[in-house]
Amino acid sequence: MDKSAATAITSFTLNGTIVQVDPAPGERLSHSLRERLDRKDVKIGCNAGDCGACTVLVDGAPVCACLMATQQATGRKVETLAGLVKADPDAQALMESFQHHQAAQCGICTPGMMVSAVALLRAEPQPTDAQVQDALGGVLCRCTGYRKIIDAVVGAHAADQMVKAPTELGHSARRFDGLPKVDGSEKFGDDVAPAGALVARVIRSPYPSASFTFGDIAAWQAQHPGIETVLTAKDVPGLNAFGVIPGFIDQPVFAVSHIRFRGEAVACVVGDADVMAALDLGSFPVEWTSQITLSDIDDAITHDAPLLFDDRKGNIMCGGFVKCGDADAALDAADAMVEATYKTSFVEHGYIEPEAGFAEMVGGRLHVHACTQAPGMDRETLASVLNMPMADIRIVPTAVGGGFGSKIDVSLQPFIALATLKTGKPVRMTYARNETMQSTTKRHPAQISIRIGAKSDGTLSGLSFDGDFNTGAYASWGPTVANRVPVHASGPYRIPDYRARSRAVHTHCPPAGAFRGFGVPQSAIAQETAFDLLAEKLGMDPLAFRLKNALTDGVPTVCGQVFDQGVGIKACLEALQPAWEAAKTDCAAFNTTSRTHKRGVGIASAWYGCGNTSLPNPSTIKAGLRADGTVVLHQGAMDIGQGSNTVIPQIFAKALGVSIDGLILLGADTDITPDAGKTSASRQTFVSGNAALKAGETLRSEILRQANAGPDARITLESGQVIVTEAGRTQALDLSRLDANTEGYVLMAQETYDPPIKPLDENGQGIPYAQFGYAAHLVVVEVDIALGLCKPLRFVAAHDVGRAINPLLVEGQVQGGIAQGLGMALMEEYIPGRTENLHDYLIPTIGDIPPIETLILEVADAHGPYGAKGLGEHVLIPTAPAIFNAIYHATGAKVTHAPATPTRLRAALKEAGHA
Amino acid sequence: MSYITATTLEDALYALAAGPASVIAGGTDWFPAQGDHHFDGTLIDISRLAELRGVSRTDKGWRIGAATTWTDIIKADLPAAFDGLKLAAREVGSVQIQNTGTIAGNLCNASPAADGVPPLLTLNATVELSSTDGTRQMPISAFLQGVRKTDRAAHEILTAIHIPDLPAESKGSFVKLGARKYLVISICMVAVLVTIEAGLVSDIRIGIGAASPVAQRMTALEDALRGLPVTDLPDVVTDDLILGLTPISDVRASADYRQTAASHVIRRAIAQALEGAA
């Protein structure tokens, strides 16, 4: 027997230093590295080898640290990102190139990507795209769409020639918060808890529909020394419910007696970390009685279905409606008509960072450090649940390892907050992968019927739309989806006769909530693929058909809203024209010789209203000048990887008229940043950007007033001085004669922007949004006829962003959105109880995303800061319908059920005559 | 509750004989199976046993040590008959998984979708099971008994895989069907080993996985193809020769789809094997 095995101490070399740990038998190396050796740059996304975030080098070879026993590292050389970037030349080159190419968005996968890339570069300093894909294929990224990562690794050793882009607005400045993402120092939700914090774990229902009763919890607790407390509904001092929309605050923190979805929380156990790790939650005293389960919309709307909520008749939570003209009459008068039905599936957000955070009491106040998209709303929710004044709650967001909508809602925050209040001690919690996939919100599955008519000249003549959306067990953002869809289901087209109706239907499924697009990606699948069928009936080219009907300035939308400027859909479609013509020719040539594989090209348009639908949606930004001459920007617009920590300062600096380089960025933190609203609805660049612009302008005018200078004077911040230059006259402001306010600022500005909107009437007529953004995607696909496989070969994405504040960030959003749209189109289908992991639920890998060309159009918007429009959600709306249109063009197969898995696509091909 | 790093095979076998324990090498299936459950048993780590690592020539063929990783196999200098196994090795999980996951672990885990099994079936591989009582050998088809079920007794360790001599001119292939490029569990996968002599198929072996509880050889099809001119092969692979599949419907594909796809994947794997075959 190996002598060293008899002792528990394990010794290995970690980043060049010999370390010793005392792990439990079979403890995961990832756990030892993070919890015993404080190597928090090793990220944990799944604990199953499915995501690769925990990749480290062991004797130079990349391995998943979650799949290796710490004992197996004995005597070996273990390298993590934080160690590599200190000394390894390949890692240092990657640090530069990842920042240069903006290959890190949220940054949670970045350590795994970079460590894998180091191993590749050591063997192959000048790798090809394909080599990079093979080497990084084991690491999942949900933000970037991978192409920038490929660029960064292929170009790593060109890093010393990389010229840093200018930082001012309109240039592809590096992310201002980019360095911690590439050197391993970024702190995510699971990286911040103090040593010795208690650990909370939640008891969740294994049944989607059940009643339950507790046994003797106190006796159970007594049998388990080290458990500090057990929380149930009776421990909630305030409202035992949370939600996001007034009137729909319906999800209990802890279920009281009935379960409405699998994974619903009934209790929370809090105790010493080691005790909690060893605890078998299956021994918790609770008895479940399974009940009738409504698994989908059809189950839920049958006349005798049990109600999830007594006051929501027929399990209909709410609906949305938009009507203009007379859709039925126009359809009757149409020369050609298409009628079609579509189904889509639950889609999981699939961020690589599971929900995590910790709470503690500081000076009698509650501090919650967790990953979130909406610190202000988190605080409001906790105040209500805890029955505490908002002023006594501080939300300190950590870095967010991907959100995409789901981290707008609270998840673990109420649990750790309650646990901390009850125990008085810091309490941490991290969701397991199956826990996050079971219990957090999803994209709504939709069942859509659509009818679209046109005159023989191609003019649209009537559209009717009926969409049922499976909103799951609780409201979350379901009402928003119900409202948004009828406004958007026309697409960016002129349709004078229109009627769209939506319903949000309760089922015993996880709550469906916000996910990039709020229901519009689903409705766009129906409308945009039906458009191609209609164009075919009319004998028209699909692009020409869209151009003929595209909205323009001065033409009313289906809500009767008339924009006299800023409508950019035609610019997007026209930008695709050359690629469209070339692709049609290429596909035809390929198809003449290939029998087993067929190529096709598809296009689809999108529009998306930025900000809340007909509701107030303010953002506030604060900035101040210190006596030492530094300008501080209080930036509360949560950066979840999309880039608000870069875009907002770029806008602010432009408005202030200074270089961005000296700015100090603070936040987000509810104690120090005013509420910039939630990161959702593609609103941060537009809404918070406007607040930043106004704050910059106000601070500028304050400075110029102090200098008695005119509005065109130049402000320069250098060496602790504020220099004002006007007509050759230069003066340094004497900051010492100004009194600092309580916050330490000699000059300060705080400004709020709220988009001008008007309520919708009973027919959905009004001003739902101050601005829309526009997009059109083109994709070329190759279909493997016999196997029903669809392989996208390339995308061309045209996006009207009004003004590209940072063009590379625009590309990053577009590529990442396309990756999610591709996943939704071809592989992503969340099935409650069956796909609660990242090997049964598939998201695209680095080998699944083809080259993407982004065409940035700048049709300035009068409401946007410097003309800018929102972008975050527009990027995935056209992707899935473009792919389905390309499949139809290639093969004649109609995809009506997303995703087009091999099984479904093969069936559609068969129906189209491909035996 | 202990962790035993075996330094000799004998140590490992005696430790295993002493009581219930889990044997791990790469750990790439063991850890995911644990999930977030706390492990309080005994682990015997055989990954450091040099005698279990690597591919070597024997007087009767080849021996692959049980703890040989997929990366070891990719890097090994082996004849073209092993091309199918090498291609399968590249499809096991990811580079990270291939760097630690082992060939015997893939067999002992007994997943119907284990990528390593179809090529090993075509190589007529046998497994060697060792215990303090001695060793025994059996064909892989006898070792794998069902979903997550093998003939390994609790006190045995799979110590090696033996592959009998192969005709010098034989060539292997492997085609995997999955719903994405990397890190994907197979919908189905096929390995082929073909030997061509004077334009005729002197031998052909076809293994298919994820289309039945245990991967299997397509013997009826093999019989129909053996002896035929190479040029005839594509036309002879007809659905009526693809017998014995019992595909299931799961989140990856429907049973019908699998049944239909299987014949296409088989044809493609044959075509791939014929490319460059003598």
Interface residues (C-beta under 8 A of the other chain):
Chain A: M1 D2 S4 A5 A24 P25 G26 R28 N47 A48 G49 D50 G52 T55 V58 A61 P62 V63 C64 C66 L67 M68 A69 Q71 Q72 T74 S116 A119 Q133 D134 A135 G137 G138 V139 L140 A277 A278 L279 D280 A432 N434 A786 L787 G788 L789 L826 M827 E829 I831 R834 T835 H839 D840 L842 P844 T845 I846 G847 D848 T901 P902 T903 R906 A907
Chain B: M1 S2 Y3 I4 T5 A6 T7 D11 A15 I24 G26 G27 T28 F31 P32 Q34 G35 D36 H37 H38 F39 D40 T42 L43 D45 S47 R48 T71 G93 S94 V95 Q96 I97 N99 T100 L177 A179 R180 K181 Y182 L183 V184 I185 I187 V251 R252 A253 S254 D256 Y257 T260 A261 H264 V265
